[in-house]
Amino acid sequence: MVLNKDRIRNVAIIAHVDHGKTTLVDGLLKQSHTFRDNQAEMQQTLIMDSMDQEHERGITITAKQTCVYYNDYKINIIDTPGHADFSGEVERTLNMADGVLLIVDAQEGPMPQTKFVLQKALDLKLKPVVIINKIDKPAARIAEVEDEIESLFLELATEESQLFYPVYYAVAREGRAGKTTELDDDLHVIFEAIINDIPAPSVEADSESAQLLVAALASDNYLGKYCIGKIFQGKLKKGQNIKLMQHINLSSEDCKLGRTASSIPEEDGLKVLPAKIDRIFSYRGLAKEEVPKAIAGDIVALTGIAEANIGDTIATGDNPEALPTIELEAPTLSIYIGPNTSPLKGREGDFTTSRQIAERLERELETNIALKIEPDGLGYKVSGRGELHLSVLIETMRREGYELEAGRPEVVYREIDGVKSEPIENLTVEVAPEFVGAVSQELGIRKAEMKSQEVTTSGNTRFVYEISTAALIGLRNNLLTATKGTVIMSSIPAGYRPVEGRFKPERNGALISFEDGVSTAYALDAAQARGTLFIPPQVPVYQGMIVGLSNKKDDLDINICREKQLTNMRTHASDGAIQLTPYTQLSLEQCLDFLLDDELLEVTPKSLRLRKRQLDPVKRKRENRNA
């Protein structure tokens, strides 16, 4: 245990998605001898990505803390997501750091999320250290990337001192780094950069009263909730009595879900709850180790404080003061999530009621503070940063045994100076020259405004567009199809503008089952001439369930449960074997993009089923005529 704040370094690793943050953390963990020799051999890559979805998607979803020791220095490392949809994770954890390692790909250079996370770091006056990673790429353009980084700092810096930053080079996958492009055989240069270039925590170590801002929460079945954060002043001890200070200017939907204790009297905009620290844990590698006390500047996890939420202050002393709460960007997309109402409800899930879904969403709010939730009919309107942010939540609930239905993602509008405004984003798209026409056509349909166009050193064309968030829904899947899966695209929020006219997605009609039963190969053989099928034979279907995409603009009700009538003149084999075209299996994100306003997605642990909101075809046509 370190007893001197000057021997502590708190550093966050930030970058655009897939630029090598988590891979660099792997190398730091292994080369600091955090694991025993036999453990190090067993550790796979992407050690910090602990969620199944993080491994499957190849991205970091939640920010995580770890710690390594190097030459008697304790280095607390915060691994942050690189995808813009999870930027709330970056915002809530950067306040624990005193400096950042900004990782930039030697080929791609600074990307949209690079700009976003660097802006947040510079606003918090954090010391940056730049690492140009993947310099072994054949298309690496190190000199140009250095110029682009310099231009980025010139654009974002708020004071002159931020324009002076050290630059290092690395191939994180091989665990090598250096001060020049001639790399050493290990990462000792990065360790020394953290110790020498990142300042020690600027805290009041000798203060009689203590302050800790809760920046993250965790839990287990044994000790319950862990409150994770940096101690800004004083010391904390095991068994110490503390005061939990909660800001009460929370939104109404947060209060409805129990995020504040309404029985506590309000004082100066705060609610003060007495509590007691049960245990104190420090980080070492992937594990937590219990310590009797912790000093200012360290990042620790406390247990015993069940009422704590992210953004609360844990304080001691006769006149405790609350730290400023964590400010986040507003959500841009919302989606309806409610209990499953289809005829097949309750067959595949363990948790199916509205109450169970509400309890699960309430738990999610504790750790995923970029979400906003409010009641909406039978279910809830869940608002987040983007499609991926919301779809990860739905997939997580699905894997936990929840059965639910979801609506089409919708934009969260804001009223600015009395004018209804919609969120817009800066979209960067990089494609091969032969797909430039397809990309331009798709973005032209969505009324995107081109800001710049350039040819990269690899020969690809890079576009920068300004596009409404509404028009961005479903764009990724369309561009992946149009470019044969080769497109590179990313976006970041760019503010709001007055609504010029709602973007309405265009899509062919749906093939809809008009009776309950089980799909048959005989009926599907006849139906496949009408469009693209989404289901195979021998699966349960119900009236109003979408089973495919029509070749025409209008919806088409079809019978896919019809069986061949057998007589002594007609048998199963008389017409030969039925040859069905392989069906199209949509992912969760593709299903959400497919939806129109009058459609829902049924989500169960085993199935994804598209359906109409109104299942009865007669009532549905009557409603469409009246609309």
matplotlib code that plots the C-alpha trace (Angstrom):
import matplotlib.pyplot as plt

x = [0.0, 1.3, 1.3, 2.5, 0.4, 3.5, 4.0, 0.5, -0.3, -3.9, -4.1, -7.0, -6.4, -8.5, -8.8, -11.1, -12.5, -10.0, -6.9, -5.4, -6.3, -7.2, -4.3, -1.9, -3.4, -2.7, 0.9, 1.1, -0.5, 1.8, 5.1, 4.5, 4.6, 1.1, 0.5, 2.6, 4.6, 2.1, -0.9, 0.7, 0.9, -2.7, -4.0, -5.5, -5.6, -8.1, -7.8, -9.9, -12.8, -14.7, -18.2, -19.2, -20.5, -17.2, -15.4, -18.0, -18.2, -14.5, -15.1, -14.9, -18.4, -17.8, -14.9, -12.9, -10.2, -7.0, -3.7, -0.1, 3.1, 6.3, 9.5, 7.6, 5.0, 1.3, -0.3, -4.1, -5.2, -8.7, -9.5, -12.3, -14.6, -13.7, -17.2, -19.1, -22.3, -20.5, -18.9, -20.9, -18.5, -15.6, -17.2, -18.0, -14.5, -12.1, -12.6, -10.6, -7.6, -4.8, -3.6, -4.5, -2.7, -4.1, -3.7, -3.8, -3.7, -0.6, -2.7, -6.1, -4.9, -7.2, -10.8, -14.1, -14.0, -10.4, -11.5, -14.4, -12.4, -9.5, -11.9, -13.2, -9.7, -8.5, -11.6, -10.7, -7.1, -5.7, -2.1, -2.0, 0.6, 0.3, 1.1, 1.1, 0.2, 0.4, 3.4, 4.1, 1.1, 2.2, 0.1, 1.3, 1.7, 3.5, 4.6, 1.1, -0.6, 1.8, 0.7, -3.0, -2.5, -0.9, -3.8, -6.2, -4.5, -4.4, -8.2, -9.1, -6.5, -7.9, -4.5, -1.0, 0.5, -1.7, 0.1, 3.2, 2.8, 5.2, 4.9, 5.8, 5.5, 4.3, 3.1, 0.9, 0.1, 3.7, 4.2, 6.9, 7.3, 9.9, 10.6, 11.3, 10.1, 13.0, 11.1, 12.5, 11.7, 9.2, 7.0, 9.3, 9.2, 5.4, 5.8, 8.4, 6.2, 3.4, 5.7, 7.5, 4.9, 1.7, 1.5, 0.9, -2.7, -3.5, -5.2, -5.2, -3.6, -3.4, -7.0, -8.9, -12.0, -12.2, -14.0, -14.6, -16.6, -18.4, -17.5, -18.5, -20.4, -20.0, -21.5, -21.3, -23.5, -21.2, -20.5, -23.1, -22.5, -19.0, -18.6, -15.5, -13.9, -10.9, -10.2, -9.8, -8.8, -8.1, -8.0, -10.7, -10.5, -12.3, -15.3, -15.3, -18.6, -19.2, -21.9, -23.3, -24.2, -26.6, -27.5, -31.3, -31.5, -32.2, -34.8, -38.3, -37.9, -34.8, -36.9, -39.7, -37.2, -36.0, -32.6, -33.2, -34.4, -37.5, -37.6, -34.3, -34.7, -33.3, -30.5, -28.9, -29.8, -28.4, -29.6, -27.3, -27.4, -25.4, -23.5, -20.5, -17.6, -17.6, -14.4, -11.9, -10.4, -7.5, -6.9, -4.1, -4.3, -7.8, -8.3, -9.2, -7.2, -8.6, -6.7, -7.2, -7.1, -6.7, -5.0, -6.0, -5.1, -5.8, -8.7, -10.5, -13.7, -15.8, -18.5, -21.3, -22.8, -25.9, -27.6, -24.8, -25.2, -22.8, -22.1, -22.6, -20.0, -18.7, -17.4, -16.3, -16.0, -18.3, -19.0, -18.8, -18.8, -20.2, -18.0, -19.6, -21.7, -20.7, -22.0, -23.0, -24.1, -27.8, -29.2, -30.0, -32.1, -34.9, -36.6, -39.7, -39.1, -42.0, -43.4, -43.9, -47.6, -47.3, -49.3, -46.0, -45.3, -44.0, -42.7, -39.0, -38.1, -37.8, -38.7, -41.7, -43.7, -43.6, -42.5, -39.5, -38.5, -38.8, -36.6, -33.9, -33.9, -33.6, -30.5, -29.1, -29.5, -27.2, -24.2, -25.2, -25.8, -25.9, -29.4, -32.7, -35.9, -39.5, -42.8, -44.5, -47.8, -47.2, -43.5, -40.7, -39.1, -35.4, -33.1, -29.4, -26.5, -27.1, -28.3, -25.4, -25.9, -29.5, -29.0, -26.3, -28.8, -31.5, -29.0, -27.8, -31.3, -32.1, -29.1, -30.2, -33.5, -35.8, -38.6, -39.6, -40.7, -39.0, -40.1, -38.3, -35.5, -36.6, -34.8, -34.9, -35.8, -35.0, -36.6, -33.9, -35.0, -38.5, -37.6, -37.9, -34.4, -33.0, -29.5, -27.0, -23.7, -20.5, -20.1, -16.8, -16.9, -13.9, -14.4, -12.6, -12.9, -15.3, -17.9, -17.8, -20.9, -23.0, -22.0, -22.8, -26.2, -27.2, -26.2, -27.8, -31.1, -30.7, -30.0, -26.5, -24.3, -20.8, -18.1, -14.9, -13.6, -10.0, -8.0, -6.0, -2.5, -4.0, -6.0, -9.4, -11.7, -12.6, -15.8, -17.0, -20.7, -23.1, -26.2, -29.2, -29.3, -32.7, -31.2, -28.3, -30.6, -30.1, -27.3, -24.5, -26.3, -27.1, -23.5, -22.1, -24.3, -23.5, -19.7, -19.5, -18.6, -15.6, -16.8, -15.2, -17.6, -18.0, -19.8, -19.9, -22.6, -22.2, -25.0, -28.6, -30.3, -33.9, -36.0, -36.3, -38.6, -38.6, -36.6, -38.9, -37.2, -38.2, -38.5, -40.5, -43.6, -43.4, -44.6, -47.0, -48.4, -52.2, -52.7, -51.2, -49.3, -46.0, -44.3, -44.0, -41.6, -44.5, -45.9, -42.5, -41.7, -44.6, -43.9, -40.3, -41.3, -43.0, -39.9, -37.0, -37.9, -36.7, -37.7, -37.0, -39.5, -40.9, -40.9, -43.9, -45.6, -48.7, -51.1, -49.4, -45.8, -43.5, -41.9, -40.1, -39.5, -41.9, -40.7, -43.3, -44.0, -47.1, -47.5, -48.7, -50.5, -49.6, -50.2, -47.0, -48.6, -50.4, -49.6, -49.8, -53.0, -52.2, -54.4, -53.8, -52.8, -50.5, -47.8, -44.9, -42.5, -44.6, -43.5, -39.8, -37.9, -38.6, -35.6, -35.8, -33.6, -31.6, -33.5, -32.0, -31.3, -31.3, -29.1, -30.6, -29.3, -30.7, -34.1, -34.2, -33.2, -35.9, -38.8, -41.3, -43.6, -46.3, -44.0, -42.4, -39.5, -40.2, -37.0, -36.7, -33.6, -34.0, -35.7, -36.0, -39.4, -40.6, -44.3, -47.0, -48.3, -51.8, -51.9, -55.4, -55.2, -58.7, -58.1, -54.7, -56.0, -58.8, -56.2, -54.1, -57.0, -57.9, -54.2]
y = [0.0, 3.4, 6.0, 9.0, 10.7, 11.7, 8.0, 7.7, 8.2, 8.2, 7.9, 7.3, 5.7, 7.4, 7.0, 6.3, 2.8, 0.1, 2.3, -0.1, 1.2, -2.2, -3.9, -1.4, -2.1, -5.8, -5.0, -2.8, -5.4, -8.2, -6.3, -4.9, -8.4, -8.0, -11.7, -14.6, -16.2, -19.1, -16.6, -14.4, -17.3, -18.1, -14.5, -13.8, -10.5, -7.8, -8.7, -5.7, -6.6, -8.8, -8.7, -11.4, -8.7, -6.8, -9.9, -10.6, -7.1, -6.4, -3.1, -1.8, -1.0, 0.0, 1.9, -0.3, 0.4, -1.5, -0.9, -1.8, -1.1, 0.1, 1.1, 1.7, 3.8, 2.9, 3.5, 3.5, 2.9, 3.6, 1.9, 3.8, 2.9, 4.3, 4.2, 7.5, 5.8, 5.0, 8.4, 8.7, 6.1, 8.4, 11.5, 9.9, 8.4, 11.2, 13.1, 10.3, 10.9, 13.4, 12.8, 10.8, 8.6, 9.6, 6.6, 7.4, 4.9, 5.5, 4.9, 6.3, 9.3, 11.4, 10.3, 11.8, 10.2, 11.2, 14.8, 14.2, 12.5, 14.9, 17.9, 16.4, 15.8, 19.3, 20.9, 19.1, 20.3, 16.8, 16.4, 14.6, 12.1, 11.1, 7.6, 6.8, 3.2, 0.5, 2.1, -1.3, -1.0, -1.1, 2.1, 3.9, 7.7, 8.8, 12.3, 13.2, 11.9, 14.0, 17.1, 16.1, 15.7, 19.1, 20.7, 19.0, 20.4, 23.8, 23.6, 22.3, 23.7, 26.2, 27.4, 27.6, 24.9, 22.3, 22.7, 21.1, 17.3, 14.4, 11.9, 8.3, 5.4, 1.9, -1.4, -2.4, -5.8, -6.8, -4.9, -2.6, 1.2, 3.9, 7.7, 7.3, 4.9, 2.7, 0.8, -0.9, -4.5, -3.6, -0.8, 0.7, 4.0, 4.2, 3.4, 6.2, 8.6, 8.0, 8.6, 11.6, 13.3, 12.7, 14.8, 13.4, 13.9, 17.5, 16.8, 17.9, 15.0, 16.6, 17.7, 16.7, 16.0, 13.6, 13.8, 11.1, 11.5, 8.3, 7.8, 4.1, 1.3, -2.4, -5.2, -8.8, -11.3, -11.3, -7.6, -5.9, -2.5, -1.1, 2.7, 3.5, 6.8, 9.0, 10.5, 14.3, 15.2, 13.6, 9.9, 7.2, 4.3, 1.0, 1.2, 5.1, 7.0, 9.1, 11.3, 10.6, 13.8, 13.6, 16.4, 16.6, 18.4, 15.1, 14.7, 13.5, 10.1, 9.5, 10.3, 8.0, 5.1, 5.7, 7.4, 9.7, 9.1, 11.3, 10.9, 12.8, 16.6, 18.9, 21.3, 23.7, 21.6, 18.4, 15.4, 14.1, 10.5, 9.0, 5.9, 3.8, 2.3, -1.4, -2.2, -0.4, -2.1, -1.1, -2.4, -4.6, -6.0, -7.5, -8.1, -6.0, -6.3, -5.1, -2.3, -0.7, 2.9, 4.9, 8.3, 11.3, 10.8, 7.1, 5.3, 2.9, 0.9, 1.2, -1.2, -0.7, 2.4, 1.0, 4.3, 5.7, 6.6, 7.9, 11.6, 11.5, 12.7, 10.6, 13.1, 13.2, 16.0, 18.4, 20.6, 18.3, 19.8, 18.1, 18.0, 19.1, 16.3, 14.7, 16.6, 14.5, 15.2, 14.8, 11.6, 11.8, 8.7, 7.0, 3.6, 2.0, -1.0, -2.8, -6.3, -8.7, -8.7, -11.2, -14.5, -16.3, -14.3, -16.1, -19.2, -18.5, -15.9, -16.0, -12.3, -11.1, -8.6, -4.8, -4.7, -7.0, -4.9, -1.7, -3.1, -4.2, -0.7, 0.9, -1.2, -0.2, 3.5, 3.1, 2.3, 3.5, 7.2, 8.3, 6.6, 8.4, 6.4, 7.5, 5.6, 5.2, 3.3, -0.3, 0.1, 2.7, 5.2, 4.6, 7.4, 7.0, 8.1, 6.1, 2.8, 0.8, 2.2, 1.1, -2.2, -3.3, -2.8, -4.8, -7.6, -7.7, -8.0, -10.7, -12.8, -12.4, -14.0, -11.0, -11.1, -7.8, -5.8, -2.8, 0.0, 1.9, 4.2, 7.9, 11.1, 13.1, 16.7, 19.8, 23.2, 25.9, 29.5, 28.4, 26.5, 22.7, 21.5, 18.1, 16.6, 16.6, 14.6, 14.9, 11.7, 10.5, 7.8, 6.2, 3.9, 2.6, 4.7, 2.2, 2.8, 6.6, 6.8, 4.4, 6.3, 9.7, 8.5, 7.0, 10.1, 12.4, 10.6, 11.3, 15.0, 14.9, 18.0, 17.3, 19.3, 17.9, 15.3, 14.0, 11.1, 9.2, 7.9, 4.4, 5.5, 5.5, 8.5, 10.1, 12.2, 14.3, 15.0, 16.8, 14.7, 14.6, 11.9, 10.8, 10.2, 8.3, 5.5, 2.4, 4.1, 1.7, -1.4, 0.2, 1.3, -2.0, -3.6, -1.0, -1.3, -5.1, -4.6, -2.4, 1.0, 2.6, 5.1, 6.9, 9.9, 12.2, 14.7, 18.2, 20.1, 20.9, 22.7, 23.7, 20.8, 21.2, 18.3, 14.8, 12.2, 9.3, 6.0, 4.4, 0.6, -2.0, -3.5, -6.4, -10.0, -10.7, -14.0, -13.8, -16.9, -18.7, -22.0, -23.4, -22.4, -25.1, -25.5, -25.9, -22.5, -20.8, -22.1, -20.2, -17.1, -16.7, -15.4, -12.5, -11.3, -12.0, -14.4, -14.0, -17.4, -21.0, -23.9, -25.4, -22.2, -20.9, -17.9, -15.9, -13.5, -10.1, -11.5, -10.1, -13.1, -11.3, -8.2, -7.8, -7.0, -4.2, -1.0, -2.3, -4.8, -8.2, -10.7, -14.3, -17.8, -19.5, -22.3, -24.0, -27.6, -29.6, -31.6, -35.2, -37.8, -41.2, -39.3, -36.7, -37.6, -35.7, -36.9, -36.5, -33.0, -33.5, -32.0, -28.3, -26.0, -23.0, -20.0, -19.6, -17.2, -13.9, -13.9, -10.3, -9.2, -7.2, -3.9, -4.8, -5.6, -2.2, -0.5, -2.5, -1.2, 1.4, 3.3, 0.7, -2.2, -3.8, -6.2, -9.1, -10.0, -13.2, -15.1, -17.5, -15.5, -12.1, -11.7, -8.7, -7.9, -5.3, -3.3, -4.2, -7.9, -8.2, -7.5, -6.0, -3.6, -2.7, -1.7, 0.3, 2.2, 2.9, 4.3, 6.6, 7.7]
z = [0.0, -1.0, 1.8, -0.2, -2.8, -4.8, -5.5, -7.1, -10.8, -12.0, -15.8, -18.2, -21.6, -24.3, -28.1, -31.0, -31.2, -32.3, -31.9, -29.3, -25.8, -24.3, -26.0, -24.5, -21.0, -21.7, -22.2, -19.1, -16.9, -18.2, -18.2, -14.7, -13.4, -12.0, -12.7, -11.7, -14.6, -15.0, -14.9, -17.5, -19.9, -19.4, -19.8, -23.2, -25.0, -24.2, -20.5, -19.4, -21.7, -19.3, -20.8, -23.3, -25.7, -25.5, -26.8, -29.4, -30.7, -30.3, -28.5, -24.9, -23.6, -20.0, -18.3, -15.9, -13.3, -12.7, -11.0, -11.6, -9.6, -11.3, -9.4, -6.2, -8.0, -7.9, -11.3, -11.4, -15.0, -16.3, -19.6, -21.4, -24.4, -27.8, -29.3, -29.3, -28.0, -24.7, -24.2, -21.0, -19.6, -20.5, -19.0, -15.6, -15.2, -16.4, -13.1, -11.4, -13.6, -13.5, -17.0, -20.1, -22.6, -26.0, -28.4, -32.1, -35.0, -37.2, -40.3, -39.5, -37.5, -35.2, -35.7, -34.5, -31.1, -30.7, -30.9, -28.5, -25.7, -26.0, -25.7, -22.4, -21.1, -21.9, -20.4, -17.1, -17.4, -17.6, -18.8, -22.2, -23.4, -27.0, -28.2, -31.9, -32.1, -34.8, -36.5, -38.1, -40.4, -44.1, -44.7, -41.6, -42.2, -39.0, -40.1, -41.4, -38.3, -36.1, -38.1, -37.7, -33.9, -33.7, -35.6, -33.3, -30.2, -31.7, -32.3, -28.8, -26.4, -23.9, -22.6, -24.0, -21.8, -23.4, -26.7, -25.3, -25.1, -25.4, -28.2, -28.1, -30.6, -30.0, -31.4, -28.5, -29.8, -29.6, -26.2, -27.6, -27.5, -27.9, -27.9, -31.7, -34.3, -33.4, -30.7, -27.6, -26.8, -24.0, -22.7, -20.1, -22.0, -21.4, -17.7, -17.4, -19.4, -16.9, -14.0, -15.4, -17.6, -15.7, -12.5, -9.1, -7.8, -6.9, -3.6, 0.0, 1.7, 5.2, 5.5, 8.6, 6.5, 3.6, 0.2, -2.4, -5.5, -6.6, -10.3, -10.7, -9.0, -8.9, -6.8, -5.9, -3.9, -0.9, 0.0, -2.1, -3.7, -4.2, -4.5, -6.7, -6.9, -6.2, -2.8, -3.3, 0.3, 3.6, 4.6, 4.8, 7.2, 7.6, 9.9, 9.7, 9.9, 6.9, 5.3, 1.9, 0.1, -2.8, -5.2, -5.4, -8.8, -10.5, -13.2, -12.4, -14.0, -11.8, -8.7, -9.9, -10.0, -6.5, -7.1, -4.2, -0.6, -0.3, 3.5, 4.0, 4.7, 2.0, 3.0, 0.5, -2.5, -0.9, 0.9, 3.6, 4.6, 7.5, 6.6, 7.6, 5.6, 5.9, 4.0, 1.8, -1.3, -3.4, -7.0, -8.0, -11.5, -12.1, -8.3, -5.3, -2.1, 1.2, 3.0, 6.4, 5.1, 2.0, 1.3, -0.8, -4.5, -4.5, -6.4, -4.1, -3.7, -0.6, 0.7, 3.2, 1.5, -0.1, -0.9, -3.0, -6.6, -9.2, -8.7, -4.9, -2.5, 0.4, 3.1, 6.7, 9.2, 11.1, 8.0, 5.0, 1.5, -1.6, -4.7, -8.1, -9.6, -12.9, -15.9, -19.0, -22.5, -23.1, -24.7, -28.5, -29.1, -27.3, -27.6, -26.2, -24.0, -22.4, -21.6, -24.4, -25.6, -28.4, -28.5, -27.8, -24.6, -21.5, -23.4, -23.5, -20.9, -17.1, -16.4, -18.4, -16.3, -16.5, -12.8, -13.4, -16.4, -14.4, -11.6, -14.1, -15.7, -12.3, -11.6, -15.0, -14.1, -11.1, -13.3, -16.8, -15.9, -19.6, -19.8, -19.0, -18.3, -18.0, -18.0, -21.4, -21.4, -20.4, -20.6, -20.5, -22.8, -22.6, -23.9, -24.6, -26.8, -29.9, -31.5, -30.1, -26.6, -26.6, -28.4, -25.9, -23.1, -24.8, -25.6, -22.0, -20.7, -23.2, -22.1, -18.5, -19.3, -19.9, -22.4, -23.8, -26.8, -28.3, -30.7, -33.4, -32.2, -32.1, -31.9, -28.6, -29.6, -27.5, -27.4, -27.7, -27.5, -28.2, -31.4, -31.7, -32.4, -33.4, -32.6, -35.5, -35.8, -37.6, -39.7, -41.1, -43.8, -45.5, -48.5, -51.5, -54.7, -56.4, -53.7, -53.6, -55.8, -53.6, -50.4, -52.0, -53.2, -49.8, -47.9, -50.5, -49.8, -46.1, -46.8, -45.3, -45.9, -47.0, -45.1, -46.6, -48.9, -49.2, -50.5, -47.9, -48.4, -48.7, -51.7, -50.0, -50.0, -46.7, -46.4, -43.5, -43.4, -41.1, -40.7, -38.4, -35.9, -37.3, -40.7, -39.1, -38.0, -40.1, -42.2, -41.0, -42.3, -45.6, -46.2, -45.2, -47.8, -50.5, -49.9, -49.4, -45.8, -46.3, -45.1, -42.1, -40.4, -37.1, -35.8, -32.8, -31.6, -33.1, -31.3, -32.3, -35.2, -35.9, -37.2, -41.0, -41.6, -40.1, -42.0, -42.9, -43.7, -47.0, -47.1, -49.0, -47.4, -45.0, -45.6, -42.7, -41.5, -41.3, -39.1, -36.1, -36.6, -37.6, -40.9, -43.6, -46.4, -48.8, -47.9, -47.8, -51.2, -52.6, -50.4, -51.4, -54.8, -53.1, -51.3, -48.9, -46.0, -42.4, -41.0, -41.9, -41.9, -38.7, -36.5, -34.5, -36.1, -35.2, -36.9, -37.5, -37.3, -39.9, -41.8, -44.6, -46.8, -49.7, -53.3, -53.4, -51.4, -49.7, -46.9, -47.9, -45.7, -46.6, -45.3, -44.4, -42.4, -45.4, -45.9, -49.1, -49.4, -49.7, -51.6, -53.1, -56.3, -54.6, -52.1, -50.4, -53.0, -56.1, -56.9, -56.0, -53.1, -52.2, -52.8, -50.5, -50.8, -47.5, -45.3, -44.0, -40.3, -38.9, -36.0, -33.1, -34.6, -38.1, -36.6, -34.8, -38.1, -40.0, -37.8, -38.8, -36.5, -36.6, -35.8, -32.8, -32.1, -29.8, -27.9, -25.9, -24.8, -27.7, -30.5, -32.2, -33.9, -35.9, -35.6, -36.3, -33.3, -34.4, -35.1, -36.6, -40.4, -40.6, -37.7, -39.1, -42.5, -40.9, -38.8, -41.8, -43.7, -40.7, -40.3]

ax = plt.figure().add_subplot(projection="3d")
ax.plot(x, y, z, "-o")
ax.set_aspect("equal")
plt.show()
